Amino acid sequence: MDVSGILQVVENSKLVYPNEEKSRATSIGSTEAFQKLLKQSQEDPTSFWNSVAKDLVWFEPWKETITGQLPDFRFFEGGISNPCINLLDRHIENGAGNRTALIWEGENGDTKFFTYSMLLAEVNRFANALRSLGVNKGDGVAIFLPNLAEAFITVLACFRIGAVYNAIFSGYSEKSLNDRLVAFEPKVIVTADATQRRGKKIFLKEKVDIVIPTVPSVEAVIVVNRFGAEVTMEPGRDYWWEDLRAKMSMTCEPERMEANEPGIVFYTSGTTGKPKGVVHSGMAFVVQNYIYAKYHMDHKDDDVFWCSADIGWLTMHIWGIVGSLANGVTTVVYEGAPDYPTKDRFYQIMEKYRVNKLFTAPTALRMLKSLGDKVLENFDLSCLDVISLVGEPFDAETWNWTYEVLGKKKIAVNNTWGQTETAGCPIAGASWLTPMKPGSAGMQFLGADVAVVDDEGKPVGPNTLGNLVIRKPFPMLCRTLWKEPERYYNAYFSQVEGCYFASDLALMDQDGYIWVVGRSDDAFNVAGHRLSTMEMESAVLEVPGVSEAAVIGVPDAIKGEVPVVFVRLAEGYVESDGMLRNINSSIMDQIGAIARPKQIIVTEVLPKTVSGKIMRRLLKEILIDGTVVGDVTGLEDPGTVTSILDAVNSRTNT
């Protein structure tokens, strides 16, 4: 692949060093101490994971720390514990019962607050409710809820009784919901009468009623009364959340769980084929995300932490539930769209709750940047200390804005890389302890062995594009695919022997920092030259006035494929011939004439999931087919499709 554009960014990037005073105030106390810990984790993973796990509470100690190797491995074998007691009970027993655990805000301004003691009481009530309906250890519970406090309570209750849960994005269509329920075969579904997105009601129980006849495993449906919507309740099967809760005790004995027993199933939503049910163990997931969140975020007891993801994506479970609660911090959860009813809602939430630690997506930061710097003058965000992010490549231009303008050069910006299959982020930095590099995803993190290799599995040299692989297991790495073990081996371990194959293209620079270019299937060929979406998008985003960009390849009779660029402009900028020329020039200057786009389409919106990922396949369908043939219910705002269709249909320029 032609990587000249990426290399230019890499070569021009400079290390941004953390504040020494901040470094000394972290839990480990210095950059040198962290580097020593990082070295230990990679050279002697057994002693490292041993010491991490001992920070948590166990009923019985493990017999062996690590057994097996990729793709079949186990951690803390024989160790007996429970995830929930390490997220709630442990802090209460240490005197933090009255510390705020959860702050919930609805899109309409409703709020709820839970201390650790209050949250445990609610979790125990609902855990008892699940047990009263026959849910036992290993049984499946499907969670079809938006970002409600009840969604968090359900997750923690499943952990407490050893149920295996699957959270499903509440914006999915009946078909997407049905696909996941049929594959997962839950005993119980937890949903709500309705939710709200951009002021519009989405009726969830209605969707469940449509698909439930095809899911014979379901014995009960529990419904949260969020808006008092009129719903059909089938006697003997359907139960109101509050009616069940009121009958239950606030005491619930936690299930004894072996560290490798399954706790979470999350379905990937690939562009083609049947979704894959990625299985994570319960307790091992908690162990690793406890230590990762601690260093990724520099978590402290008095943090107010906000993960802006949706409960339907694993990001929220990694950071907003397990990572934050394992570290005993206060976590914020918001139900609605981050730019509704006003575009500065994101800033409003940060200021209102004095959020000092934020985990979000690159798209969210590009959205904030597009509002213009003057908007920031209306808010006091002096509380902000750390911003970490994941989801897609993070361009250096927005990184610099985040650090210099939003953070006033007083924050740590921690870009990371992770997948549903890896759970947390094995490529990242440690806030205030490792130098930052704008645009890079960071270095291989604690206990991770990550490499960039060629198609034969041989490591490539510095600044050489290759395949991203993981060479050794870590506790939170996926263990199998739900009821599809052969597919697990074929999907992740058939490409490079002995390695987990991430299907991402990346390069490692001379300082050991990894630059993830994007999915290998996001690349496209122009006259024999392989180009990446990330490379071109980074060039476009450097043009003043460009807020967001998405690049796709479309068929061409002569060149095979040619790039088409979609852009959204920042506030105060309008489309002009000069703007289009600047975009063209930036691409050709950084990559070459081969990358000259066939079209540049300016649109008011781009199609994004709630987690902030741009759905490029939808853009390709619009251009090639003139319509969208795939499922759009994973979009944060399905109405964006109409706007993009209008923009495409009105274009005549190239």
NORGIMO-V889723 format. One record per residue. N is the residue number from 1. RES is the residue in three letters. PSI is psi as a letter, one per 40 degrees, with the letter a starting at -180 (none if undefined). OMEGA is omega in whole degrees, -180 to 180 (* if undefined). Layout:
n | res | psi | omega
N | RES | PSI | OMEGA
N | RES | PSI | OMEGA
This chain:
n | res | psi | omega
1 | MET | i | 175
2 | ASP | h | -176
3 | VAL | f | -176
4 | SER | d | 180
5 | GLY | d | 179
6 | ILE | d | -178
7 | LEU | d | 178
8 | GLN | d | 177
9 | VAL | d | -179
10 | VAL | d | -177
11 | GLU | d | 180
12 | ASN | e | -176
13 | SER | i | 179
14 | LYS | i | 178
15 | LEU | h | 174
16 | VAL | h | -172
17 | TYR | i | -179
18 | PRO | i | 177
19 | ASN | h | -176
20 | GLU | d | 179
21 | GLU | d | 177
22 | LYS | d | 180
23 | SER | d | -179
24 | ARG | d | -178
25 | ALA | e | 178
26 | THR | i | -176
27 | SER | d | -179
28 | ILE | e | 167
29 | GLY | e | 179
30 | SER | i | 176
31 | THR | d | -179
32 | GLU | d | 180
33 | ALA | d | 179
34 | PHE | d | 179
35 | GLN | d | 177
36 | LYS | d | 178
37 | LEU | d | 179
38 | LEU | d | 179
39 | LYS | d | 178
40 | GLN | d | -176
41 | SER | d | -177
42 | GLN | d | -180
43 | GLU | d | 180
44 | ASP | g | -175
45 | PRO | d | -180
46 | THR | d | -179
47 | SER | d | 180
48 | PHE | d | -178
49 | TRP | d | 175
50 | ASN | d | -176
51 | SER | d | 179
52 | VAL | d | -177
53 | ALA | d | -179
54 | LYS | e | 175
55 | ASP | d | -175
56 | LEU | i | -175
57 | VAL | h | -180
58 | TRP | i | 173
59 | PHE | d | 178
60 | GLU | h | -179
61 | PRO | i | 179
62 | TRP | i | 180
63 | LYS | d | 177
64 | GLU | h | -177
65 | THR | d | 180
66 | ILE | h | 172
67 | THR | i | 179
68 | GLY | a | 179
69 | GLN | i | -180
70 | LEU | h | 5
71 | PRO | e | -177
72 | ASP | h | -175
73 | PHE | i | 178
74 | ARG | i | 176
75 | PHE | i | 177
76 | PHE | f | -174
77 | GLU | h | -179
78 | GLY | e | 179
79 | GLY | h | -177
80 | ILE | h | 179
81 | SER | a | 174
82 | ASN | h | -179
83 | PRO | d | -173
84 | CYS | d | -178
85 | ILE | d | 179
86 | ASN | e | 178
87 | LEU | d | -177
88 | LEU | c | -173
89 | ASP | d | -177
90 | ARG | d | -179
91 | HIS | d | 179
92 | ILE | d | 179
93 | GLU | d | 178
94 | ASN | e | 173
95 | GLY | e | -176
96 | ALA | f | -176
97 | GLY | d | -178
98 | ASN | e | 174
99 | ARG | i | 178
100 | THR | h | 179
101 | ALA | d | -172
102 | LEU | h | 171
103 | ILE | h | 179
104 | TRP | h | 174
105 | GLU | h | 177
106 | GLY | i | 179
107 | GLU | d | -179
108 | ASN | e | 177
109 | GLY | e | 175
110 | ASP | i | 179
111 | THR | i | 172
112 | LYS | i | 179
113 | PHE | h | 179
114 | PHE | h | 167
115 | THR | i | 177
116 | TYR | d | 179
117 | SER | d | 178
118 | MET | d | -178
119 | LEU | d | 178
120 | LEU | d | 179
121 | ALA | d | -180
122 | GLU | d | 178
123 | VAL | d | 180
124 | ASN | d | 177
125 | ARG | d | -176
126 | PHE | d | 175
127 | ALA | d | 177
128 | ASN | d | 178
129 | ALA | d | 178
130 | LEU | d | 179
131 | ARG | d | 180
132 | SER | d | 178
133 | LEU | e | 175
134 | GLY | e | 178
135 | VAL | h | -179
136 | ASN | i | 178
137 | LYS | h | 179
138 | GLY | e | 178
139 | ASP | i | -177
140 | GLY | h | 175
141 | VAL | h | 177
142 | ALA | h | -178
143 | ILE | h | 180
144 | PHE | g | -173
145 | LEU | i | 170
146 | PRO | a | 179
147 | ASN | g | 175
148 | LEU | i | 174
149 | ALA | d | -180
150 | GLU | d | 177
151 | ALA | d | 177
152 | PHE | d | 180
153 | ILE | d | 179
154 | THR | d | 178
155 | VAL | d | -178
156 | LEU | d | 177
157 | ALA | d | 176
158 | CYS | d | 175
159 | PHE | d | -173
160 | ARG | d | -177
161 | ILE | e | 177
162 | GLY | e | 175
163 | ALA | i | 176
164 | VAL | h | -176
165 | TYR | i | 175
166 | ASN | h | 178
167 | ALA | h | -176
168 | ILE | h | -179
169 | PHE | h | -173
170 | SER | e | 177
171 | GLY | e | -178
172 | TYR | i | 176
173 | SER | i | 177
174 | GLU | d | -179
175 | LYS | d | 180
176 | SER | d | 176
177 | LEU | d | -178
178 | ASN | d | -180
179 | ASP | d | -177
180 | ARG | d | 180
181 | LEU | d | 179
182 | VAL | d | -179
183 | ALA | d | -175
184 | PHE | d | -179
185 | GLU | g | -180
186 | PRO | i | 173
187 | LYS | d | -177
188 | VAL | i | 171
189 | ILE | h | 175
190 | VAL | h | -177
191 | THR | a | 178
192 | ALA | i | 175
193 | ASP | d | -178
194 | ALA | i | 171
195 | THR | i | -177
196 | GLN | h | 177
197 | ARG | h | -176
198 | ARG | f | 176
199 | GLY | e | -178
200 | LYS | h | 178
201 | LYS | h | 173
202 | ILE | h | -171
203 | PHE | h | -172
204 | LEU | d | -180
205 | LYS | d | 178
206 | GLU | d | 178
207 | LYS | d | 179
208 | VAL | d | -179
209 | ASP | d | -179
210 | ILE | d | -173
211 | VAL | e | -170
212 | ILE | d | 177
213 | PRO | d | -180
214 | THR | e | -177
215 | VAL | g | -174
216 | PRO | e | -179
217 | SER | d | -173
218 | VAL | h | 178
219 | GLU | d | -178
220 | ALA | i | 175
221 | VAL | h | 179
222 | ILE | h | -171
223 | VAL | h | 173
224 | VAL | h | 179
225 | ASN | g | -176
226 | ARG | d | -174
227 | PHE | e | -178
228 | GLY | f | 179
229 | ALA | i | 179
230 | GLU | h | -179
231 | VAL | i | 176
232 | THR | h | 179
233 | MET | h | -180
234 | GLU | h | -179
235 | PRO | h | 179
236 | GLY | e | 178
237 | ARG | d | -174
238 | ASP | h | -177
239 | TYR | h | 172
240 | TRP | h | 179
241 | TRP | d | -174
242 | GLU | d | 179
243 | ASP | d | 177
244 | LEU | d | -177
245 | ARG | d | -174
246 | ALA | d | -176
247 | LYS | e | -168
248 | MET | i | 177
249 | SER | i | 176
250 | MET | e | 177
251 | THR | h | 180
252 | CYS | h | 180
253 | GLU | h | -179
254 | PRO | i | 178
255 | GLU | i | 177
256 | ARG | h | -174
257 | MET | h | 171
258 | GLU | i | -168
259 | ALA | d | -176
260 | ASN | e | 179
261 | GLU | i | -177
262 | PRO | i | 177
263 | GLY | d | -173
264 | ILE | h | 170
265 | VAL | h | 179
266 | PHE | h | -179
267 | TYR | h | 173
268 | THR | i | -179
269 | SER | g | 180
270 | GLY | i | -177
271 | THR | d | 180
272 | THR | i | 174
273 | GLY | i | -178
274 | LYS | h | 178
275 | PRO | i | -179
276 | LYS | h | 179
277 | GLY | g | -177
278 | VAL | h | -176
279 | VAL | h | 174
280 | HIS | i | 174
281 | SER | i | -179
282 | GLY | d | -172
283 | MET | d | 179
284 | ALA | d | 175
285 | PHE | d | -180
286 | VAL | d | -178
287 | VAL | d | -174
288 | GLN | d | -179
289 | ASN | d | 171
290 | TYR | d | -175
291 | ILE | d | 178
292 | TYR | d | 179
293 | ALA | d | -180
294 | LYS | d | -177
295 | TYR | d | 175
296 | HIS | d | -174
297 | MET | e | -170
298 | ASP | f | -175
299 | HIS | h | 175
300 | LYS | i | -174
301 | ASP | d | -175
302 | ASP | e | 179
303 | ASP | i | 163
304 | VAL | h | -169
305 | PHE | h | 177
306 | TRP | h | 169
307 | CYS | h | -172
308 | SER | e | -179
309 | ALA | i | 177
310 | ASP | i | -180
311 | ILE | e | 179
312 | GLY | e | 177
313 | TRP | i | -174
314 | LEU | d | 178
315 | THR | d | -179
316 | MET | d | -179
317 | HIS | d | 179
318 | ILE | d | -170
319 | TRP | d | -173
320 | GLY | d | 180
321 | ILE | c | -172
322 | VAL | d | -176
323 | GLY | d | -177
324 | SER | d | -177
325 | LEU | d | 176
326 | ALA | d | 180
327 | ASN | e | 172
328 | GLY | f | -178
329 | VAL | i | 173
330 | THR | h | -177
331 | THR | h | -179
332 | VAL | h | 174
333 | VAL | h | -176
334 | TYR | h | -173
335 | GLU | d | -164
336 | GLY | a | 179
337 | ALA | i | -174
338 | PRO | e | -180
339 | ASP | f | -178
340 | TYR | i | 3
341 | PRO | e | 174
342 | THR | i | -175
343 | LYS | e | -178
344 | ASP | e | -179
345 | ARG | d | 179
346 | PHE | d | 179
347 | TYR | d | -180
348 | GLN | d | -178
349 | ILE | d | -180
350 | MET | d | -179
351 | GLU | d | -176
352 | LYS | d | -175
353 | TYR | e | -180
354 | ARG | f | 179
355 | VAL | h | 178
356 | ASN | e | 177
357 | LYS | h | -176
358 | LEU | h | 171
359 | PHE | h | -173
360 | THR | a | -180
361 | ALA | i | 177
362 | PRO | d | -179
363 | THR | d | 179
364 | ALA | d | 180
365 | LEU | d | 176
366 | ARG | d | 177
367 | MET | d | 179
368 | LEU | d | 179
369 | LYS | d | -177
370 | SER | e | 180
371 | LEU | e | -178
372 | GLY | i | -175
373 | ASP | d | -177
374 | LYS | d | 179
375 | VAL | d | -178
376 | LEU | d | -178
377 | GLU | e | -179
378 | ASN | e | -173
379 | PHE | i | 173
380 | ASP | h | 180
381 | LEU | f | 179
382 | SER | e | 178
383 | CYS | d | -171
384 | LEU | h | -176
385 | ASP | d | -177
386 | VAL | h | 169
387 | ILE | h | 172
388 | SER | i | -176
389 | LEU | i | 179
390 | VAL | i | 173
391 | GLY | d | 178
392 | GLU | i | -179
393 | PRO | h | -175
394 | PHE | h | -175
395 | ASP | i | -177
396 | ALA | d | -179
397 | GLU | d | -180
398 | THR | d | 175
399 | TRP | d | -178
400 | ASN | d | 177
401 | TRP | d | -180
402 | THR | d | -177
403 | TYR | d | -171
404 | GLU | d | -174
405 | VAL | d | -180
406 | LEU | d | -176
407 | GLY | e | 178
408 | LYS | f | 178
409 | LYS | f | -180
410 | LYS | e | -177
411 | ILE | i | 169
412 | ALA | h | 175
413 | VAL | h | -172
414 | ASN | g | 173
415 | ASN | i | -177
416 | THR | i | 172
417 | TRP | h | 175
418 | GLY | i | 180
419 | GLN | i | 173
420 | THR | d | -177
421 | GLU | d | -179
422 | THR | e | -174
423 | ALA | b | -180
424 | GLY | a | -167
425 | CYS | g | 179
426 | PRO | e | 170
427 | ILE | h | -175
428 | ALA | a | 170
429 | GLY | i | 173
430 | ALA | h | -175
431 | SER | h | -180
432 | TRP | e | -177
433 | LEU | d | 179
434 | THR | i | 178
435 | PRO | i | 179
436 | MET | i | 178
437 | LYS | h | -175
438 | PRO | h | 178
439 | GLY | d | 180
440 | SER | i | 176
441 | ALA | e | 179
442 | GLY | a | -180
443 | MET | i | 175
444 | GLN | h | -169
445 | PHE | a | -174
446 | LEU | h | 175
447 | GLY | e | -177
448 | ALA | i | 173
449 | ASP | g | -175
450 | VAL | i | 180
451 | ALA | i | 173
452 | VAL | h | -172
453 | VAL | i | 174
454 | ASP | a | -176
455 | ASP | e | 177
456 | GLU | e | -179
457 | GLY | e | -180
458 | LYS | h | 180
459 | PRO | h | 177
460 | VAL | i | -178
461 | GLY | i | 178
462 | PRO | i | 176
463 | ASN | f | 178
464 | THR | h | -177
465 | LEU | h | 179
466 | GLY | a | -179
467 | ASN | h | 179
468 | LEU | h | 179
469 | VAL | i | 173
470 | ILE | h | -170
471 | ARG | e | 179
472 | LYS | i | -179
473 | PRO | i | 168
474 | PHE | i | -167
475 | PRO | d | -173
476 | MET | e | 177
477 | LEU | i | -176
478 | CYS | i | -175
479 | ARG | d | 179
480 | THR | a | 169
481 | LEU | h | -173
482 | TRP | h | 177
483 | LYS | e | 179
484 | GLU | g | -176
485 | PRO | d | -179
486 | GLU | d | 178
487 | ARG | d | 177
488 | TYR | d | -179
489 | TYR | d | -177
490 | ASN | d | -175
491 | ALA | d | -170
492 | TYR | e | -171
493 | PHE | e | -179
494 | SER | e | -174
495 | GLN | d | -180
496 | VAL | h | -174
497 | GLU | h | 176
498 | GLY | e | -177
499 | CYS | i | 167
500 | TYR | h | -176
501 | PHE | h | -172
502 | ALA | e | -175
503 | SER | f | 175
504 | ASP | i | 174
505 | LEU | h | -176
506 | ALA | i | 169
507 | LEU | i | 178
508 | MET | h | -178
509 | ASP | a | -174
510 | GLN | e | 178
511 | ASP | e | -180
512 | GLY | e | 177
513 | TYR | i | -175
514 | ILE | h | -180
515 | TRP | h | -180
516 | VAL | h | -175
517 | VAL | d | -179
518 | GLY | a | 179
519 | ARG | i | 180
520 | SER | d | 178
521 | ASP | e | 173
522 | ASP | e | 179
523 | ALA | i | 179
524 | PHE | i | -175
525 | ASN | h | 175
526 | VAL | h | 179
527 | ALA | f | 177
528 | GLY | e | 178
529 | HIS | h | -178
530 | ARG | h | -179
531 | LEU | i | 180
532 | SER | i | 178
533 | THR | d | -177
534 | MET | d | -178
535 | GLU | d | -179
536 | MET | d | -179
537 | GLU | d | 178
538 | SER | d | 179
539 | ALA | d | -180
540 | VAL | d | -176
541 | LEU | e | 177
542 | GLU | e | -180
543 | VAL | h | 179
544 | PRO | h | 179
545 | GLY | e | 177
546 | VAL | h | -178
547 | SER | d | -179
548 | GLU | i | 179
549 | ALA | i | 174
550 | ALA | h | -179
551 | VAL | h | 176
552 | ILE | i | 173
553 | GLY | h | 178
554 | VAL | i | -176
555 | PRO | i | 177
556 | ASP | h | -174
557 | ALA | d | -176
558 | ILE | d | -173
559 | LYS | e | -177
560 | GLY | c | 175
561 | GLU | i | 174
562 | VAL | i | -179
563 | PRO | i | 170
564 | VAL | h | -175
565 | VAL | h | 170
566 | PHE | h | 179
567 | VAL | i | 169
568 | ARG | h | -175
569 | LEU | i | 178
570 | ALA | i | 178
571 | GLU | h | 177
572 | GLY | e | 179
573 | TYR | i | 179
574 | VAL | i | 179
575 | GLU | h | 178
576 | SER | i | 176
577 | ASP | d | 179
578 | GLY | d | 178
579 | MET | d | -180
580 | LEU | d | 178
581 | ARG | d | 180
582 | ASN | d | 179
583 | ILE | d | 177
584 | ASN | d | -177
585 | SER | d | -179
586 | SER | d | 179
587 | ILE | d | -176
588 | MET | d | 177
589 | ASP | d | -174
590 | GLN | d | -175
591 | ILE | d | -179
592 | GLY | i | -177
593 | ALA | d | -180
594 | ILE | d | -176
595 | ALA | e | -180
596 | ARG | h | -176
597 | PRO | i | 175
598 | LYS | d | 180
599 | GLN | i | 168
600 | ILE | h | -175
601 | ILE | h | 178
602 | VAL | h | -178
603 | THR | i | -179
604 | GLU | d | -176
605 | VAL | i | 170
606 | LEU | i | -177
607 | PRO | h | -176
608 | LYS | i | 171
609 | THR | i | 178
610 | VAL | d | 179
611 | SER | e | 174
612 | GLY | e | -180
613 | LYS | h | 176
614 | ILE | h | -179
615 | MET | g | -175
616 | ARG | d | -180
617 | ARG | d | 179
618 | LEU | d | 177
619 | LEU | d | 179
620 | LYS | d | 179
621 | GLU | d | -180
622 | ILE | d | -178
623 | LEU | d | -174
624 | ILE | d | -174
625 | ASP | e | -178
626 | GLY | e | 179
627 | THR | i | 176
628 | VAL | h | -179
629 | VAL | e | -179
630 | GLY | i | -179
631 | ASP | h | -179
632 | VAL | e | -174
633 | THR | e | 173
634 | GLY | e | -179
635 | LEU | i | 175
636 | GLU | d | 177
637 | ASP | g | -179
638 | PRO | d | 180
639 | GLY | e | 179
640 | THR | d | -178
641 | VAL | d | -180
642 | THR | d | -180
643 | SER | d | -179
644 | ILE | d | 176
645 | LEU | d | 179
646 | ASP | d | -180
647 | ALA | d | -180
648 | VAL | d | -177
649 | ASN | d | -178
650 | SER | e | -175
651 | ARG | h | 173
652 | THR | e | -177
653 | ASN | i | 173
654 | THR | none | *
